[in-house]
Amino acid sequence: MAPRANFPTMPPDCPAFPLRLTIDAAALADNWRALDRLSGSASAAAAVKADGYGLGARRVVPLLWDAGCRTFYVAHWAEAAELLDLVTPGSVAVLHGPLSAADASFAKSSGLRPVINTLAQAQLWQAAGGGLCDLMVDTGINRLGLAMGELADPSIAGLEIDTLHSHLASADEASPLNETQRGRWLGACNQLPHRRAALANSAGIALGEGYHGQLTRPGLALYGGVPCSTLAPHIRQVAFPQVQLMQRRTLQAGDTVGYNATFTASAPMEVGVVSLGYADGYLRCWSNLGTIRAGEAELSVLGRISMDMTVLDLSAALDLAEGDWVTIDYALPESASKTGLSQYELLTSLGRRFQR
Ligand SMILES: *Cc1c(COP(=O)(O)O)cnc(C)c1O
């Protein structure tokens, strides 16, 4: 029997999804170039973990490579493995590092670069034969990374460090913690030999030259997120979720829409049902709140979002037909302030039913 993994995920005659995530490839490339330029003498890498923040890592990585990006960060080894045929293995680093000897030997055999976060990971890497790796130093977020006091450990002295990283906790606000972390990061850089130093995520790039080192690690802003107002003029929307209209209907005054009847028509009106719901990441916070575009027309979401259905007011687009495509309003800063979700959550929760 042929191995299951070799089966295509869909037969060739399988009907297309009624949802698609359209990517503005030029905007993605422009965002990377803007962040690279704003990084001054440092180069911009790209965080492509969580399937390229939900946009599809296999879609965004070649576009970023063509724009000039040469370093990519994922969280897990399995995420890195999915990119092996797209870019040179040495350009992909795995932020969570090796958790087992098997991870370390996979890194060695595939040529992927581990980010070493603990003394145990340093030992696993050395035991697997070592070689170029990155090192994450914790300077105050207290998440992954070596403590400052561990840097003198003999297992660290033997490492061949490509990039010495730290990660800011509050880059998107004017916090004294930024300068504290920067000072510790510079201290770590003075203590350990390395080729490049990196501290800044998207928001960190806007903190200025002192935060850039030789490499920056933007994620969110590549994909159209705006973590701080300084970046707003440089960043364009990249992800445009679109969905098909499945059914139209006419409501009479007093008719209600959806679970728990949270919308009531005050007069006869035309509505439409699109194949979009909270199972697709269009969460219930959009109920009676979201808007959708049909060309220039703005259509309001009526009533509760269901698992895979959302009802729209068609008053502004009376000629919209069943089967037509509409575009969900999903500009990230505006959507975040409307819903209370973070821009990161808005992107990474878009579900598997969106064709990418
Ligand atoms: C995810 C991640 C980034 C990217 O951060 P953004 O805020 O999305 O720009 C940078 N560095 C590390 C260590 C990360 O985990």
The ligand as a MOL file (V3000), in Angstrom:
LIG
                    3D

  0  0  0     0  0            999 V3000
M  V30 BEGIN CTAB
M  V30 COUNTS 15 15 0 0 0
M  V30 BEGIN ATOM
M  V30 1 C 7.2320 35.9220 16.6790 0
M  V30 2 C 8.5340 36.5210 16.9940 0
M  V30 3 C 8.9580 37.6890 16.3580 0
M  V30 4 C 8.0640 38.5070 15.4640 0
M  V30 5 O 7.3410 39.4030 16.2600 0
M  V30 6 P 6.2780 40.4320 15.6580 0
M  V30 7 O 5.7540 41.1390 16.8430 0
M  V30 8 O 5.2370 39.5920 14.9810 0
M  V30 9 O 6.9920 41.3000 14.6980 0
M  V30 10 C 10.2460 38.1250 16.6130 0
M  V30 11 N 11.0500 37.4620 17.4570 0
M  V30 12 C 10.6600 36.3470 18.1080 0
M  V30 13 C 11.6030 35.6730 19.0400 0
M  V30 14 C 9.3980 35.8440 17.9120 0
M  V30 15 O 8.9920 34.7540 18.5730 0
M  V30 END ATOM
M  V30 BEGIN BOND
M  V30 1 1 1 2
M  V30 2 1 2 3
M  V30 3 2 2 14
M  V30 4 1 3 4
M  V30 5 2 3 10
M  V30 6 1 4 5
M  V30 7 1 5 6
M  V30 8 2 6 7
M  V30 9 1 6 8
M  V30 10 1 6 9
M  V30 11 1 10 11
M  V30 12 2 11 12
M  V30 13 1 12 13
M  V30 14 1 12 14
M  V30 15 1 14 15
M  V30 END BOND
M  V30 END CTAB
M  END
